[in-house]
Amino acid sequence: MFRRSILIFAIVLVGGCGGSGGGSSSSGICSPTLYVPNYAGASNLTLRRWNHLPIKVYFQTSTQIGGTTIEDLVRDGFNKWETALSRDLWTEVTSASGADLTVKVQASSPQTTLATTTVYFSGGSSTLTSAEMTIYTWPSIPQNNYDPTGCHEMGHALGIGGHSPNSLDIMYYTGNASGELTTSDLNTLRTAYCDFAGFAHATAEPTGPIMSETEVFPAKK
C-alpha cells in the first residue's frame, strides 16, 4: 500500500524537491535544509519515524453511507502519499494482531472532529511503535472530505507530529482547500526518512519508555 501522555491528531477539513546541504541526525532524520521547501522546522512540529516500511494497517470497521464504504475513501487518502512518493508506505492486513496502525470509523458526537490519530513512540529514540486512527462521521460531512482526511491523518501516522503553518499544505491544521499533497508535505516526510534511502538501518530501535503526546483539533492558534 502506509504512559505516557497521549498524542492525538485531529482534523476538521473546511474546504477541503530538491534542496542541498544537510545530513542526518543520530535518529536518521535529515537536516531540514536537505529537501526543500518543507515545514520540518516549524515551531509546533516534531518529526518521528518507523524503523520499517511499509507499516501494517488493520481496518477494524466497514462503514456504509449512501452506498459508499467510508473506509475505501480513507484508503484512497492513504494512497496519495504512496503515489506521490513512489514508495510502499503501508499494506493492509486482516487482523489486528501485529498491525502497526489500527483504523476505525465511527459516528462523532459532538460533531466537531473529523478524525483523531494517536501515535506511540519510544522516549529514547522517538521511533514510532504503534498508532491508532479514528475517522468520525457526521450526517452533514460531504463524502469527498474523507479522502483528504485520510491523507492528512496518514501524514501523522507516518511521523509528522503537529501541523504545517501554511494553509496551502494538506498538513495544515484544517487541511487545505485542494485536498491534495504539496511539495512541502512530501519534502517534510522525506526529511523524516532521509528520502527513505537505507532508513531502516539508520533508525534507532525503540528504547526507553513508550511515550505519546496529545494534540486535539480544533487547534488553538
C-alpha positions as CSV (number, residue, x, y, z in Angstrom):
1,M,0.0,0.0,0.0
2,F,1.2,3.1,5.0
3,R,2.2,6.3,29.8
4,R,2.6,8.1,29.0
5,S,0.6,11.2,27.8
6,I,-1.4,10.7,24.6
7,L,-0.7,12.3,21.2
8,I,-4.0,12.7,19.3
9,F,-4.0,14.5,16.0
10,A,-7.4,15.6,14.8
11,I,-8.5,17.5,11.7
12,V,-11.6,19.3,10.5
13,L,-11.5,19.9,6.8
14,V,-13.2,23.1,6.0
15,G,-12.7,23.1,2.3
16,G,-11.2,20.5,1.5
17,C,12.3,18.7,-4.1
18,G,15.0,19.4,-4.2
19,G,17.5,21.1,-1.9
20,S,21.1,21.0,-0.9
21,G,23.3,20.5,2.1
22,G,22.2,18.9,5.3
23,G,22.7,15.4,6.6
24,S,21.1,13.1,9.1
25,S,20.8,13.2,12.9
26,S,21.5,10.2,15.1
27,S,17.8,9.3,14.8
28,G,18.2,9.2,11.0
29,I,16.0,12.2,10.4
30,C,17.6,14.6,7.9
31,S,18.5,18.2,8.2
32,P,15.5,20.4,7.3
33,T,17.8,22.1,4.7
34,L,18.1,18.9,2.6
35,Y,14.7,18.6,1.0
36,V,13.2,22.0,0.4
37,P,10.6,23.5,0.6
38,N,9.4,21.9,3.8
39,Y,8.0,22.8,7.2
40,A,10.1,20.4,9.2
41,G,11.5,23.3,11.2
42,A,8.1,24.7,12.2
43,S,7.9,25.5,15.9
44,N,4.9,23.3,16.6
45,L,6.2,20.3,14.7
46,T,8.1,17.2,15.6
47,L,9.3,14.5,13.1
48,R,9.3,10.8,14.1
49,R,9.6,7.7,12.0
50,W,9.0,4.0,11.9
51,N,12.0,1.7,11.7
52,H,10.3,-0.3,8.9
53,L,8.1,0.4,5.9
54,P,5.5,-0.4,4.8
55,I,3.6,-0.2,8.0
56,K,0.8,-2.8,8.6
57,V,-2.7,-1.3,8.7
58,Y,-5.8,-3.0,10.0
59,F,-9.3,-1.6,9.4
60,Q,-11.5,-2.6,12.3
61,T,-14.7,-1.5,10.7
62,S,-16.6,-1.3,7.3
63,T,-19.0,1.6,7.3
64,Q,-21.6,2.1,4.5
65,I,-23.1,5.6,4.0
66,G,-25.2,6.1,0.9
67,G,-23.8,3.0,-0.7
68,T,-20.2,4.1,-0.2
69,T,-17.7,2.4,2.0
70,I,-16.1,5.2,4.0
71,E,-13.0,3.1,4.7
72,D,-12.4,2.9,0.9
73,L,-12.3,6.7,0.8
74,V,-9.8,6.7,3.6
75,R,-7.7,4.1,1.8
76,D,-7.7,6.4,-1.2
77,G,-6.3,9.2,1.0
78,F,-3.6,6.9,2.3
79,N,-2.6,6.0,-1.2
80,K,-1.9,9.6,-2.2
81,W,1.3,9.5,-0.2
82,E,2.4,6.3,-1.9
83,T,1.5,7.6,-5.4
84,A,3.3,10.9,-4.9
85,L,6.4,9.4,-3.4
86,S,6.5,6.2,-5.4
87,R,7.0,4.3,-2.2
88,D,5.3,1.4,-0.5
89,L,4.3,3.1,2.8
90,W,1.5,0.8,4.0
91,T,0.0,-2.6,3.5
92,E,-3.4,-3.8,4.7
93,V,-3.6,-6.8,7.0
94,T,-6.7,-8.8,8.0
95,S,-6.0,-9.0,11.7
96,A,-5.2,-6.5,14.5
97,S,-2.5,-8.9,15.7
98,G,0.8,-7.5,14.5
99,A,-0.7,-4.4,13.0
100,D,1.2,-1.1,13.3
101,L,-1.8,1.1,12.7
102,T,-5.4,0.3,13.5
103,V,-8.2,2.3,11.9
104,K,-11.9,2.5,12.7
105,V,-14.8,4.7,11.6
106,Q,-17.5,5.8,14.0
107,A,-20.1,8.4,14.5
108,S,-18.9,11.7,16.0
109,S,-20.7,13.3,19.0
110,P,-20.4,16.2,19.4
111,Q,-19.9,16.9,15.7
112,T,-16.7,18.9,15.9
113,T,-14.0,16.5,14.9
114,L,-13.4,14.6,11.7
115,A,-10.5,12.3,12.8
116,T,-8.0,11.6,15.6
117,T,-4.7,9.8,15.3
118,T,-2.8,8.6,18.3
119,V,0.9,7.7,17.9
120,Y,3.1,6.0,20.4
121,F,6.9,6.2,20.3
122,S,9.9,5.3,22.3
123,G,11.2,8.0,24.6
124,G,14.8,7.1,23.9
125,S,14.8,7.3,20.1
126,S,11.5,8.8,19.0
127,T,10.9,5.7,17.0
128,L,7.2,5.1,16.3
129,T,5.9,1.8,17.8
130,S,2.2,1.8,17.1
131,A,-0.7,4.1,16.1
132,E,-4.5,4.3,16.3
133,M,-6.7,6.3,14.0
134,T,-10.4,7.1,14.3
135,I,-12.4,8.6,11.4
136,Y,-15.6,10.3,12.5
137,T,-18.8,10.5,10.5
138,W,-21.5,13.3,10.7
139,P,-24.7,13.4,8.7
140,S,-23.5,16.8,7.2
141,I,-20.0,15.7,6.1
142,P,-19.6,15.5,2.3
143,Q,-18.2,12.2,1.3
144,N,-15.4,13.8,-0.7
145,N,-13.9,15.0,2.6
146,Y,-13.0,11.5,3.8
147,D,-10.2,11.1,1.2
148,P,-8.3,14.2,2.2
149,T,-9.0,13.5,5.9
150,G,-7.3,10.1,5.4
151,C,-4.4,11.7,3.6
152,H,-3.9,14.2,6.4
153,E,-4.1,11.6,9.2
154,M,-1.7,9.2,7.4
155,G,0.8,12.1,7.5
156,H,0.5,12.0,11.3
157,A,0.6,8.2,11.4
158,L,3.8,8.2,9.3
159,G,5.5,10.6,11.7
160,I,4.6,14.2,11.1
161,G,3.7,15.4,14.6
162,G,1.9,18.7,14.5
163,H,0.9,20.8,11.6
164,S,2.2,22.9,8.7
165,P,1.9,26.7,9.2
166,N,0.9,27.1,5.6
167,S,-2.8,26.8,4.7
168,L,-1.8,25.5,1.2
169,D,-0.5,22.2,2.7
170,I,-2.7,19.2,3.4
171,M,-1.0,19.0,6.8
172,Y,-2.2,22.5,7.8
173,Y,-4.3,22.2,10.9
174,T,-7.6,22.4,9.0
175,G,-6.3,20.6,5.9
176,N,-6.2,22.6,2.6
177,A,-8.8,23.6,0.0
178,S,-7.5,21.3,-2.7
179,G,-7.3,18.1,-0.7
180,E,-4.0,17.3,-2.4
181,L,-0.5,16.9,-1.1
182,T,2.0,19.7,-1.8
183,T,5.7,19.6,-2.4
184,S,6.2,20.9,1.1
185,D,4.1,18.0,2.5
186,L,6.2,15.4,0.6
187,N,9.5,17.0,1.4
188,T,8.6,17.1,5.1
189,L,8.1,13.3,5.1
190,R,11.2,12.9,3.0
191,T,13.1,14.8,5.8
192,A,11.7,12.4,8.4
193,Y,13.0,9.4,6.4
194,C,16.0,10.9,4.6
195,D,14.2,10.3,1.4
196,F,13.8,6.6,2.5
197,A,17.3,5.7,1.5
198,G,18.5,3.0,3.9
199,F,16.3,4.4,6.6
200,A,15.7,1.0,8.3
201,H,19.4,0.8,9.2
202,A,19.6,4.5,10.2
203,T,16.6,4.5,12.5
204,A,17.3,3.5,16.1
205,E,15.4,0.6,17.7
206,P,12.8,1.6,20.3
207,T,14.5,2.3,23.6
208,G,13.2,3.7,26.9
209,P,9.6,4.0,28.0
210,I,6.8,4.2,25.4
211,M,5.6,7.8,25.3
212,S,3.0,9.9,23.5
213,E,1.8,13.4,23.1
214,T,-1.7,14.9,22.6
215,E,-3.0,17.4,20.1
216,V,-6.7,17.9,19.7
217,F,-8.4,19.8,16.9
218,P,-9.8,22.3,16.6
219,A,-6.4,23.6,17.5
220,K,-6.0,27.0,19.1
221,K,-3.8,29.2,17.0
